[in-house]
């Protein structure tokens, strides 16, 4: 390994990447940074918890992925832990304490809380871009918003990858509920007394089911009420989405701090898996280059902006606004945007762990900007609004 490498970056991973596309991404990242005098390697939370100023155990992300070795102490730790349970584990907490004592910057130290992000953005001028969203409280509340909005998303506030999502659509009260239950709706939970009488029929789709189900709202809540409360679900207005090839479409922009400004490093149009109500790549969605697809979208939806530039600008503004709330040191965000047929654009979510499974050949477009981000954080050139570093 190079002597005096700068910056030295440890990518926090539970284990060496097994997914071929993810491994290819980290291999490209390690090679690009290495060619410019830096060093990128992987390290588990257990390795980082035992780091010293002399060095740390880790594993290669290059040609021998997973090969263990000893590496220099990092200037930056790039948190790419895949599971929220890993971030809440005692060993990761120990790693964070050790890295703080060593004055090592941890970029994107935690997954983001969707409700905290919504509240942060709602306190800024970007509030007009947010879909109506509220925490789930009880069946009466859910019925009220269904009657007002017609269709809603139910999302776990600490969810990721499109998992655990329900989409409920209000049906005409004369509809006959089907004798079926959607995938992932847990049976056997008793209905709280306050939820009885919720006979409103609803069509229910989930992020994993192939076909929708029709139930009364009461029956749906009998199976899910405790889960919705326990996991802090949010209720969000399901706004009309663009459709391409009969599939729902939205935009994912990856925004990175490059030491001087927030920059859109990549932007794709995401198409949901056929039959799925969500567009997440982790749930079988497809990513298409945004700029090459935008002309076709405008042909189908002429009220859309002439170019995708307004969406990219909104993604940068969202990153700046969230950075000002300073939940954790932030250097990279996945910003989910929903252009609608009437020409408006909404901010759906901001995520601290954008997917790295790129199917595009060649150098991933985010790699050069991530290199600049690593250099900036290693030199303590942080985003100006980030109170963690004042």
N, C-alpha and C positions, 0 to 999 in steps of 0.2 A: 504494500500500500504506500502511497506517496508520503514522503516526509513533509511536515509543515502544510498539510492540505488545508484549504479554506474554501468554502465552509465545510465543516464536518457535520453531517446530518444523519441522525438515527431515525429511521422510520419505525414508529411503534406499531407492531403487529403481534397478534397472539401467537402466530406461527408463520413460517415461510408461506407465501401465497401458493395455493394449489390450483386455482383457476388459471387456465392458460393465458387468457387475455389480461388478467390482472398481473400475472407474473411478467408478461411482455411489457406492460406499462412500466413497472418498477425497474425492469432491466434497461429500458430506454432512458428512464430518469437517472439511474445510477451511471450509465455510460455518458450521458450528456454532461452531467455535473463533473464526472471524473475527467473528461477531456478538457475541462476548464479549470483544473487544479483543485477541485473539491473532492469530497468523498461521501457517498451515500451507502448505508448498510441498514439491515433490519435488526430490530432488537425487541424482545418480548418484555412485558412489564416486569417479570422476575429479573431479567438481566438489568434493566434500567434501575430497579430498586437497589442493586448492588454496585452501581456505577461509582467510580472514584475519579479524582483528578488525573490519575495515571491512565485510565482507560475503562472499557466496558466490554463485556461479552456481547456478541452479536452474530448475525449470519449474513452471508453474501446474498445480494440481489442481482448479481451479474451472471456470468456464464456457468457458475456452479451454485445455483440457487439453493439456499438452505445450508450451505457449508458453514459450520461454526468457526469462530475465530475471535481474537481479541482486537479491538479497535480503539483508536484514540477517543478520549472523552469528547462528546459532541458539543458543538456550539448551539445547535438547534435540535429539538426533538419534534418531528412531524407526526402528530397523532393520527394514525389510520387504523385504530382498533375498530373491528367490524361490529362488535356487539356492545350494547349498552350495559349488559351485565359485566362485561370485562372492565368497563370504566368505573363501575360501582364496587369493584372488588377491592379487598384490603391490599392486595399486592400493587394495584395501580395507585392507590392512595399513598402507599409507601414510596412508590417510584416518584410521584409528584413531590413528596416532601424531600426526597434525596436530591432531585434535580433542582429544586428551589435553593437548597443549601449550596449546591454547586454553581448557582446562578446560570443555569441552562434554561433557555427560553423554550417553552412547550407551545407550539402553534396549534390552534384549534384543540385546546385541551379537553373539551367535552362535546358530546352531542348537544344540540340545542333543544330547549323546551319550546314547543310550538306556541303555547299560550303566552309565554314570556316574550317571544319574538313579536307576536301579534300586538301585545300591549306596547312594546317599544315603538313599533312603527306607527301605531295608532296615535301616539303622542307627537308625531311629526306631520309635516305637510303631505306625507305619503298616505295619510289615512284614507284619502279618496280612492286609492287604488286597492284597498283591502276588501275582499268579500265579507259580507256580514257574518260574524263568527261569535259564538258564545259558548261557555262551558256547559256541558250537559248537567242538569240537576235532577229532573224526574220526568215521568211520563206526561204529566200535564204540560210541562215546558216543551217537550218534544212535539206534542200534538199542536201546540200553538204555533211553533215555527213551521211545522209542516203545512198547516192551514194557510200560513202567510206566504211561505216561499214555494211550496209545492214539491220541492226536491231538496234533499240535504245530504251532505257527507257527514259521517260520524268517524272521527279520526282520534286515535290515542295521542295525547299531547306529547308523549315521549316515544312515539312510534318512528319507524324509519323503513325505507325500502318498499313503501306501499303496503306493508303488512297490517292486518287487523282493521282494515277500512270497510265500513258499510255504506252503501248508497241507498237511501230510502226515498221513494217517490209516492206521493199521495195519489190514491185512486178514487174513483167515484164510489160513494158509500154503497151503491147497489151492487158493486163487484162482489163475487163470491170468493172468499179466501180459499186458496188451494191447500190441500192437505199435505203440505211439504214444508221443509225447513231448509234455509240456505246453508251452504257449507260454512263451517266455523261458528254457527250459532249454537251455543251449548244448551242442550236440553237438561231438564231436571231442576232448574232453579225455580223456587217458589216466587209467585208474584206478590210483591208488597201490597198491602191493602189499598194504599193510596193510588195504585196503578190500575186497579180494576175498573172496567167500564170503558177502556180505551179501545173501542171497536173499529176505529178508522182502518180501512184496508190499505195496505202499503205493498208496493213492489220492492223487493229487497235483493240487492246484488252485493257481492263481496269482491275483494281483490283477488280471490282465488277460485271462486265458483265459476262454472262454465255457463250455467243457466240461472235466470232470476227465479225467485220464489215469491209467492203472494201469501201474506199472512195478515191477520189483524194486528194493529199496533200493540194491543194487549198481549197477544201470544209472542210477538217479537220481544217485548219487554220482559215477559216471564222468563225468557231464556237468557237475556243479556243485561238486565238492569244492574245487577251487582257488578258485572264486569265493566260496564260503562262508568259506574261510579268509582270502582276500585282503581281503574287505570286512567282516570281523569280525562275522559273523552271530551272532544270539542264537537260542537254542531256548527257546520259551515254551509252557507247557502250554496247549492250546486248550480252554478251559473251555466248558461248554455255554452257548450264547447264547439270549436271548429271540428269538422270531421273530414278526414281524407281517407279514401279507400274504404269508407264505411266505418272507420275507427276514430275514437276520440283523439284529439291532438292538443298538445300544449308545448311550451318552450322551456328548455333548461339552459340557462346561461351560467358558465363557471367564471366567477369573478375573483381575481387574485390581486393582492397588494404587491406592487413591484418595487417598493421602496420610495416611490414618489407619488403614485396615485393608484386608485383601483382601476384595473384593466379587465375587460372581457376577454378571457383567454380562449374560450370556445363557446359556441351556441348551437344547439341542435333542436330540431323539431322532434318531439317524442310522439309516437303513435302507440296507442294501447294495443295489447294483444286482442285479436278478434273475440268479441263477446265480453271483454273486461271493461269495467268502468274506470280503471286507472291506467295511466300511461307509463308507470315506472318501468325502467329497463329491468330491474330486479324481478318484476312480475311478468316478464315475457314481452315487454314493449320493444319497439324498434326506434333507433335514432337515425335521423336524416339530417344532412347539412342544412342549416337554416337558410342561408342566403340563396342556395341553389333551389330551395323549395318554395321560397316566398312568392316568386312570380306566379307559380301555379296556385298557391293559396289565394292570391289577390284576384285571379281569374274566377275562382269559385266564390270569393267573398270580397266584392269590390269596395266595401267600406273600410277595409283594413288600411293601415298606413301604407304609403307608396313603397317604403323600404322597411327593413327591420331595425333601422337606427333608433327609433323611439323606444323599442323594447330593450336594446342594449343600454341606452342611457338610463332607463328606469332601473335596470339591474345594478348599474354602478351606484345610483342614488340610494338604492336599498342597502347595498353593502356599506356605504358611508353612514347611513342612519343607524344601522345595527351596530356598527363599530363604535359609534358614540355611546351606546348603552353599555359596552364593555363587559359582557358576560364573562368572557375568557379572552386571552390574546387570540385575535382572529387574523388570518392571512389569506384564507381561501373560503369561498362560499359557493354553493350551488343555489341559484335563484330560479324558482319555478314561476313562470309567467303564463297567464291564460289570456290570449287574445280571443275576443268574442265576435260573433257575426256582425254585431252593430258597430264594430270598429274600436271598441274600448279594450284596454288591457288591464288585467288585475294581477296583483302580487299574491300568489297562492301560498308559497312557503319559502323559507330560507334554510338551507341545510349545511352543516359544517363538514360533511363527509361525502363530497360528490363522488359518484361511481367512477371507477378507474378502468372498467372493462370496455375499452375502446375497440371497435371492430375495424376502424379505419387503418389502412396501411401507412407505413412511414412514421415519422416522428410525431407523437401526439402533440397537438397544438398547445396544450397547457404546460408542457415540460420546460420550454425556455423561460416562461414567466415564473414558474415555480422556482427555477434556479435564481432568478433575480429576487424573489421573495426570501429565499434562504439567506442570500447575501445580506439583504436589508435587515432581517431579524438578527443575524449574527453580528452585524455592526450596530445593532440597537437603533435602527431607523424604522420606527414603528408608525402605524397609521396615526395621524395627528389627534384624532378624537379618542384614542384608546387610553382610558384612565388607568389601566393596569401599569402603565409605564411612566406615569408622571411623578 
